[in-house]
Amino acid sequence: MVEVDCSDTHLYGLSTKAAVNMVTSSQGTSMVPNKPNQSNYCSTIALFQQNH
């Protein structure tokens, strides 16, 4: 759903529907998988931060 590539990134309140990975690197590596973040209808994370 979201791809991050070599930048400072701050995501607040990210919700996705039917995604295997919520956040991936530019190489396709999963940084935030869907499964441990499942809530009722969507998968949700409150905060994702990456500093380079």
Buried (B, 14 or more C-beta within 10 A) or exposed (E): BBEBEEEEBEBEEBBBEEBEBBBBBEEEEEBBBBEEBEEEEBBBBEEBEBEE
